[in-house]
Amino acid sequence: MMNFSGAMNYSYAYAKIRARKSKMLTVGDYEQLLSANSLEDALRILSASYYEPLTSMVLGIEDKSKIPYMFERYLFQFIIEYLKPILQSLPKKVQTFLNYYLNRYYISSVKTIIRAIIHKIDIDDVQTYLIAFSENEYQELLSLLEVENLQILPERISNRIVSKLLSKVLQDVPENEIRDNYLFFEQELDKAFFTWLWKTAHDLFKGSPELKHIKQFLGTEIDLLNISFIARAKYLKIPNERIKTKIIPIFFKLQSKIDTLISTTNLIEFFNVLADTHYSEIAVRAREKIEQIFSVSTIDKMIEEYFLAISNTLIIGGAFHVGLIFYYLTLLLNEAKNVRVIIQGKWRQLSPDIIREYINII
């Protein structure tokens, strides 16, 4: 039975999400964008959607060579502004937790920056993968690219939560391991962040009906991160004892199978065990495509598609609860990443088939 007071807290947000979900890009919209003859044509097509204020701004730039950079710079800032009426309608406690959760995207950008520092990747190429929700955040991320010593990175980050977590991980993980096995470092950072976020959710929502729905969303995401890490580790033939030390120690639907999953000897065996869990659908998809798994990104894409499908289903037919805010956010940010990839692809004159490999359409 729906809690009436809870429904009142989220009635505006729920109505807005339902209305805005119908305005998200369709498969037909994506096909039009992919078929566009040029970058500017793609932006004009995108202007028919709620992205119009952003596309109008960048199309008005005199120096056309700056269009893709300006689009990337303001894309996620535009998304947050678009979300503001919904976010500001939420109870303060939920707003606080949502802001904590959004740190995962800043951390994602930090991972990209550290990879760029280690491998001396050109700044222009790195900018394509940064996610910044404000101009100050964007400028800070660019400034981090100038850092040469990883140990001083935390000092340059104004976000205290991220700075503290990154400092701890950099102390715990030797720099040579970061350089030699970046997968482990990324997993350690995820482990630190999601362990902290899980505890924070329990502290913030103790005794509240919201906790159940936040645990469902967050627990599923953590399970999928662990599945992704183990699968990637199997692909890379990393020893089981090393895998076990890096797992995020929170198991929402995997508790009874986590040790068995880790102990598998190859990807096929891993997906066979996964087929006997709550996440059997991922295993079915993977086993159908096992011959096509030629990189860790292929594995990640399958898992991302699964989570997006869940999010989409729950929003379309889901009951009224706080978790819908997080599922909608997941879909909206995935759409923004898709749009960014398409705009980048058009700028680089890539074929629609190549661009399609890097987007997730639901």
C-alpha positions in Angstrom: 0.0 0.0 0.0 1.3 3.5 -0.9 2.3 5.7 2.0 0.2 8.8 1.5 2.6 11.3 3.2 5.4 9.8 1.1 3.4 10.3 -2.0 2.7 13.9 -1.1 6.5 14.5 -0.7 7.2 13.2 -4.2 4.0 14.0 -6.2 5.5 17.0 -8.1 8.7 15.1 -8.8 6.8 12.1 -9.9 4.5 14.0 -12.3 7.5 15.9 -13.7 9.5 12.7 -14.3 6.6 11.0 -16.0 6.1 14.1 -18.3 9.8 14.5 -19.0 10.4 10.8 -19.6 8.1 11.1 -22.6 10.3 13.9 -24.0 13.5 11.9 -23.9 15.1 10.9 -27.3 13.5 7.9 -29.0 15.1 5.3 -31.2 13.9 7.2 -34.2 15.5 10.4 -32.9 18.8 8.6 -32.4 18.6 7.2 -36.0 18.1 10.7 -37.3 21.1 12.0 -35.3 23.3 9.1 -36.5 22.2 9.7 -40.1 23.1 13.4 -40.0 25.5 14.5 -42.7 27.6 16.8 -40.4 28.1 18.0 -36.9 25.9 21.1 -37.5 23.1 19.0 -39.1 23.1 16.8 -36.0 22.8 19.8 -33.7 19.9 21.2 -35.8 18.1 17.8 -35.5 18.8 17.8 -31.7 17.2 21.3 -31.6 13.8 19.7 -32.1 14.1 18.3 -28.6 14.4 19.8 -25.1 18.1 20.3 -25.8 17.2 23.3 -28.0 18.5 26.0 -25.6 22.0 24.3 -25.6 22.1 23.7 -29.3 21.0 27.2 -30.1 23.8 28.6 -27.9 26.6 26.5 -29.5 25.3 26.9 -33.1 25.6 30.7 -32.5 29.4 30.4 -31.9 31.3 32.2 -34.7 34.4 30.0 -34.5 32.8 26.7 -35.7 35.9 24.7 -34.6 34.9 25.4 -31.0 31.4 24.0 -31.3 32.2 20.4 -30.1 34.3 21.6 -27.2 31.6 24.1 -26.1 28.9 21.5 -26.4 30.8 19.1 -24.1 31.6 21.9 -21.7 28.0 22.9 -21.1 26.1 19.6 -21.8 26.0 18.3 -18.2 25.6 21.7 -16.7 22.5 22.0 -19.0 21.2 18.7 -17.7 21.5 19.7 -14.1 19.7 23.0 -14.8 17.0 21.0 -16.6 16.7 18.8 -13.5 16.6 21.6 -11.0 12.8 22.0 -10.6 12.6 18.3 -9.8 15.6 18.3 -7.4 14.4 21.3 -5.5 11.0 19.8 -4.9 12.5 16.8 -3.0 12.7 16.5 0.8 16.0 18.1 2.0 17.3 14.7 3.2 16.9 13.3 -0.3 18.5 16.3 -1.9 21.5 15.9 0.4 21.9 12.2 -0.5 21.4 12.9 -4.3 24.2 15.4 -4.1 26.4 12.8 -2.4 25.5 10.3 -5.1 26.4 12.7 -7.9 30.0 12.6 -6.7 30.3 9.2 -8.5 30.4 11.2 -11.8 33.1 13.5 -10.4 35.1 10.4 -9.4 34.6 9.0 -12.9 36.2 12.2 -14.3 39.1 11.9 -11.8 39.7 8.3 -13.0 39.9 9.6 -16.6 42.3 12.3 -15.5 44.6 10.0 -13.6 44.7 7.6 -16.6 45.6 10.6 -18.8 48.4 11.7 -16.4 49.8 8.2 -16.4 49.7 7.7 -20.1 50.3 11.3 -21.1 47.1 11.6 -23.1 46.5 14.8 -25.0 44.2 17.2 -23.0 41.8 17.7 -26.0 41.1 13.9 -26.0 40.6 13.8 -22.3 38.0 16.7 -22.3 35.7 14.4 -24.2 35.2 12.1 -21.2 34.9 14.7 -18.4 31.5 15.2 -16.7 31.1 18.5 -14.9 27.8 19.8 -13.4 29.0 23.4 -13.0 31.5 25.8 -14.6 33.6 25.8 -11.4 33.7 22.0 -11.5 34.7 22.0 -15.2 37.6 24.5 -14.6 38.8 22.5 -11.6 38.9 19.2 -13.6 40.9 21.0 -16.3 43.3 22.2 -13.7 43.8 18.7 -12.4 45.1 17.7 -15.9 48.1 19.9 -15.2 49.2 17.9 -12.1 52.2 15.6 -12.6 52.4 14.1 -9.1 49.4 11.9 -8.3 49.9 12.4 -4.6 49.0 16.1 -4.7 45.8 15.6 -6.7 43.6 15.4 -3.6 44.9 18.8 -2.5 43.6 20.3 -5.7 40.1 19.0 -5.3 37.7 21.3 -3.5 35.1 18.5 -3.0 36.0 17.3 0.5 34.4 13.9 0.2 36.1 13.1 -3.1 39.4 14.6 -1.9 39.4 12.5 1.3 38.5 9.3 -0.4 41.1 9.8 -3.2 43.8 10.6 -0.7 43.1 7.4 1.2 43.2 5.3 -1.9 46.4 6.9 -3.2 48.0 6.1 0.2 46.9 2.5 0.1 47.7 1.7 -3.5 51.4 1.9 -4.6 51.9 4.2 -7.6 53.6 1.4 -9.5 50.4 -0.7 -9.2 48.3 2.3 -10.4 50.5 2.5 -13.5 50.8 -1.3 -14.1 47.2 -2.3 -13.3 44.8 0.6 -13.5 41.8 -1.7 -13.2 42.7 -2.4 -9.6 43.0 1.3 -8.8 39.6 2.1 -10.3 38.0 -0.7 -8.4 39.6 0.6 -5.1 38.2 4.0 -5.7 34.8 2.6 -6.4 35.1 0.4 -3.3 35.9 3.4 -1.1 33.2 5.6 -2.5 30.3 3.1 -2.6 31.2 1.6 0.9 31.0 5.2 2.2 27.8 6.0 0.3 26.1 2.8 1.5 26.9 3.6 5.2 25.8 7.2 4.6 22.4 6.1 3.2 21.8 3.9 6.3 22.8 6.8 8.6 20.7 9.4 6.8 17.6 7.4 6.2 17.6 5.3 9.4 14.0 4.4 10.3 12.7 6.0 7.1 10.6 4.2 4.4 13.0 5.7 1.8 15.8 3.5 2.9 14.3 0.4 1.3 14.1 2.0 -2.2 17.5 3.6 -2.0 19.1 0.3 -0.9 17.4 -1.4 -3.9 18.8 1.2 -6.4 22.3 1.4 -4.8 22.5 -2.3 -4.0 21.8 -3.2 -7.6 24.4 -0.7 -8.9 27.0 -2.1 -6.5 26.2 -5.7 -7.4 26.6 -4.7 -11.1 29.9 -3.0 -10.4 31.2 -6.2 -8.7 29.9 -8.4 -11.6 31.7 -6.1 -14.1 34.9 -6.1 -12.1 35.0 -9.9 -11.7 34.1 -10.4 -15.4 36.9 -8.0 -16.5 39.3 -9.8 -14.1 38.4 -13.2 -15.6 38.9 -11.8 -19.1 42.4 -10.5 -18.1 43.2 -13.7 -16.2 43.8 -12.0 -12.9 44.3 -14.5 -9.9 41.3 -15.2 -7.8 43.0 -14.1 -4.5 43.7 -10.7 -6.0 40.1 -10.3 -7.2 38.7 -11.1 -3.7 40.6 -8.3 -2.0 39.2 -5.7 -4.4 35.5 -6.5 -4.3 33.1 -3.9 -2.9 32.1 -5.6 0.4 28.3 -5.0 -0.1 26.2 -7.8 -1.7 22.6 -6.9 -2.4 21.5 -10.0 -4.4 24.8 -11.7 -4.7 25.6 -12.7 -1.1 25.3 -16.5 -1.6 27.1 -16.6 -4.9 30.0 -14.1 -4.7 32.6 -16.6 -3.6 31.6 -19.0 -6.4 31.7 -16.3 -9.0 35.2 -15.3 -7.9 36.4 -18.9 -7.9 35.4 -19.5 -11.6 38.3 -20.2 -13.9 37.2 -18.4 -17.1 34.4 -16.1 -18.5 32.2 -19.0 -19.7 32.2 -20.6 -16.3 31.6 -17.2 -14.7 28.5 -16.5 -16.8 27.2 -20.0 -16.1 27.3 -19.3 -12.4 25.8 -15.9 -12.9 22.9 -17.5 -14.7 21.9 -19.0 -11.3 21.6 -15.6 -9.7 19.2 -12.6 -9.7 21.2 -11.3 -12.6 20.6 -14.3 -14.9 19.5 -12.0 -17.8 23.1 -10.6 -18.1 24.4 -14.2 -18.2 22.0 -15.1 -21.0 23.0 -12.1 -23.1 26.7 -12.7 -22.4 26.5 -16.4 -23.4 24.8 -15.5 -26.6 27.6 -13.1 -27.4 30.6 -14.9 -25.8 32.5 -15.0 -29.1 32.1 -11.3 -29.5 33.6 -10.4 -26.1 36.9 -9.1 -27.3 37.5 -6.3 -24.7 36.5 -5.3 -21.2 34.4 -2.5 -22.8 32.1 -5.1 -24.4 31.4 -6.6 -20.9 30.8 -3.2 -19.4 28.3 -2.3 -22.2 26.2 -5.4 -21.6 26.0 -4.6 -17.9 25.2 -0.9 -18.5 22.4 -1.9 -20.9 20.9 -4.2 -18.3 20.8 -1.5 -15.6 19.3 1.0 -18.1 16.6 -1.5 -19.0 15.7 -2.0 -15.4 15.6 1.8 -14.8 13.4 2.3 -17.9 11.0 -0.5 -16.8 10.6 0.8 -13.2 9.9 4.4 -14.4 7.3 3.3 -16.9 5.4 1.0 -14.6 6.9 1.6 -11.2 5.1 2.5 -8.0 5.5 5.9 -6.4 8.9 6.0 -4.4 12.1 7.9 -4.1 14.1 5.3 -6.1 12.4 6.6 -9.3 14.4 9.8 -9.0 17.7 7.9 -9.2 16.5 5.6 -12.0 15.4 8.7 -14.0 18.8 10.3 -13.3 20.5 7.2 -14.6 18.5 7.3 -17.9 18.9 11.0 -18.4 22.7 11.0 -17.9 23.0 8.0 -20.2 21.1 10.0 -22.8 23.4 12.9 -22.3 26.5 10.6 -22.7 24.9 9.2 -25.9 24.4 12.7 -27.3 27.9 13.6 -26.5 29.3 10.5 -28.3 27.2 11.3 -31.4 28.3 14.9 -31.5 31.9 13.9 -31.1 31.5 11.2 -33.8 30.0 13.7 -36.2 32.9 16.1 -35.5 35.4 13.3 -36.1 33.4 12.2 -39.2 33.0 8.6 -37.9 30.5 6.3 -39.5 27.1 5.7 -37.9 28.0 2.0 -37.3 31.1 3.0 -35.3 29.3 5.6 -33.3 26.5 3.1 -32.5 29.0 0.8 -30.8 29.7 3.5 -28.1 26.1 4.4 -27.2 23.4 2.7 -25.2 19.9 3.1 -26.6 16.9 2.0 -24.6 
